[in-house]
Amino acid sequence: MSSTHRTRIKICGLTREADVDAAVRAGADAIGLVLYPRSPRFVTPERAAELARRLPPFVTPVLLFVNATPAELRRGLDALPHALLQFHGDETLADCQATGRPFIRAARIPPGPAGAGFDLLKYAQDFVSAQAVLLDAHVDGYGGGGQSFDWTAFNWSHPLLNASSRLVLSGGLTPANVTDGIRRVRPWAVDVSSGVEASKGIKDPDKMHAFAAAVRAADAQPMDRSA
């Protein structure tokens, strides 16, 4: 990876003003606001808009949906018309494209060696119109479970999965392991939630800063795609 590459950072599951401010100070490029009522990190669209108003220019709000109805999508977009959308459930391509807005599609990769046979190349091709494909571990509750998938399971040099594409590495990332994850996968961005929390939905400023520092350290290191 060229030394000019800077891995982008998304911090997801923010619920408090203080955590939004701390994420920005840590260097987040985007924040995730969870509009899935069953999540412990859930916020209403109106609350999401309040939190997003604290963001400076060039820090992107991302609205996370899980199997939302058209009415729920519209309520979210009415509150934050310019947010990037993230679909983290069982949505089809048509579901993701229905709003006409740019979107991220989460790939929920099963645990176990080789990603338990998950066909990531086909998934990336199926959702080639997405702004990004977010690589997460398949856990109960649609994310935020602090679990990683097998980073050695896929051929990251494939044109659909290489560093010039749209991969976001997620799933069980922490300040302790994100450097290794970036060196192996070389994603465009990383996404963290539980790995920088004091408790569910409550972020730890020190952990956010440590996470960002580990990402910058990874950017300075050579790529490692060994199995």
C-alpha positions, -999 to +999 in steps of 0.1 A: +000+000+000+013+034-009+022+056+020-002+082+006-032+061+015-052+072+045-076+046+059-109+064+067-125+059+101-162+055+109-173+053+145-207+037+148-235+036+174-232+071+188-259+082+212-246+112+231-233+147+222-201+142+242-193+111+222-199+128+188-175+156+199-149+131+211-152+111+179-146+142+158-116+151+180-102+116+175-103+120+138-134+102+126-143+107+090-179+095+096-202+086+125-229+059+124-264+066+139-284+034+144-321+036+135-328+000+143-352-001+174-339-034+187-303-022+190-290-010+224-275+019+204-308+030+188-317+066+183-348+081+167-344+100+134-350+132+153-323+124+178-299+114+150-305+148+134-297+165+167-264+146+170-254+152+134-258+189+138-227+189+159-206+176+130-181+199+113-178+200+075-165+168+058-175+145+087-203+123+072-234+111+091-244+076+083-279+063+090-279+025+098-311+006+089-320-030+094-349-043+073-366-009+075-400-002+060-403+025+033-420+047+059-390+043+083-366+051+056-385+082+047-386+093+083-348+090+085-342+108+053-366+136+063-346+141+094-312+139+077-317+144+040-280+143+031-269+114+052-253+083+037-274+052+042-261+018+055-282-013+051-273-040+076-301-065+074-315-088+046-322-060+021-322-068-016-305-046-041-339-031-050-345-023-014-312-005-011-317+015-043-353+024-036-346+058-020-322+069-048-296+078-022-260+066-020-257+036+003-233+012+020-242-025+020-231-047+049-219-082+042-225-104+072-198-130+070-203-163+090-177-173+116-153-201+110-124-208+086-127-194+051-158-174+061-178-206+062-181-206+024-194-170+021-191-159-016-178-124-011-169-119-047-205-126-058-218-103-030-195-075-041-206-079-077-243-081-067-239-048-048-215-031-072-237+000-072-231+005-035-208+033-024-190+006-002-194-030+010-189-032+047-174-065+059-189-075+093-192-108+112-226-125+112-239-122+147-273-122+164-287-087+164-272-075+131-238-062+142-222-046+172-214-079+188-177-075+190-169-105+168-144-107+140-145-129+109-116-148+094-095-121+077-075-147+058-106-162+042-106-141+010-082-131-019-079-094-011-058-089-043-089-097-065-100-066-085-134-065-067-117-067-033-085-048-037-075-015-020-088+007-048-123-006-043-149+001-017-143-022+012-150-011+048-135-035+074-157-040+105-166-066+130-148-069+164-122-042+157-104-027+187-073-005+192-054-038+197-063-055+165-072-029+139-035-024+128-033-061+119-067-060+102-057-031+080-023-047+071-041-078+059-071-064+042-061-029+032-097-016+032-107+019+022-121+024+057-126+008+090-158+008+112-158+004+149-185+003+175-182-020+206-144-019+204-144+018+216-171+016+242-173+018+279-207+001+277-232-004+249-240+029+233-215+048+255-182+055+239-148+059+256-129+089+244-095+073+252-104+042+233-115+062+203-082+081+203-062+049+207-082+033+178-074+063+155-038+062+164-036+024+156-052+031+122-026+058+114+001+033+125-012+007+102-012+031+072+025+035+077+033-002+076+037-026+046+008-047+035+005-083+049-017-107+030-001-138+044-026-165+055 
